Amino acid sequence: MTPAVHPLRRVCVFCGSNRGGNPAYAAAAEALGRDLVRRGIGLVYGGGNVGLMGVLAGSVLQAGGHVIGVIPEALMARELGHRGIQDLRVVGTMHERKALMAELADGFIALPGGIGTFEEFFEILTWAQLGLHSKPCALLNVAGFFDPLLRLFEHAIQEQFVPDKHRSLAVVRAEIRPLLDAMTQQHLPREPKWIEPENV
C-alpha cells in the first residue's frame, strides 16, 4: 500500500449552520463523522450545535471520536456553542476562529452550506494557492450540491483568472471514502502563485 502523503490526524470540516432542504446533506454529515472515527481522525469544526454542524459533531461523539470546536464569543453568547464536545475553544473574532481551525487541522473538507461555508473554504484554498500551506482541501459533493460552484471554477480557468494547474488544488468526490483516500494522496502544485510564505 502506498504510504500517505498527508497523514490525517485531524480534519477541519466547514458546513452549514442549517440542515438544508435535502435529507442527503444531514445523512452525509452523519456518515462523515462515523468514517472519521473509523479512521482514527479527529474533527475540528466551528463549534456549533445547530444544522449540519451539530449533526456532524454529534455523529463523531456518538461513535466515540474526539471533537475540537472553535467558536467566536458573539456566537457563544447566543447559546449556539456545542457544550457536549470535549474541547470547545472560545475566541474573540471570526478571523481568530479561522486561523485556529487552520492551525489545528491536517486537512479541510467542505460539506454543503451557505455563504460562510463558501468563504471559509475559499480562504483556505487561497492559502494553498499562494503556497501558505500544503494541506489537502476537499469538497464532498453531496447530491451534486457543489456542481454550480465547480462550473464557476472551470469558467474562471477558461477566462485565465485561475491557472489550469490549480484545478488540482481541491479534491472533489461525491462519496466519503474515496474523498478521504484522495486527500491522503493529494499532490498540490509545486509552484505557488506569485509569492512565497516568508513574504506574507
Disulfide bonds with the S-S distance in Angstrom:
none
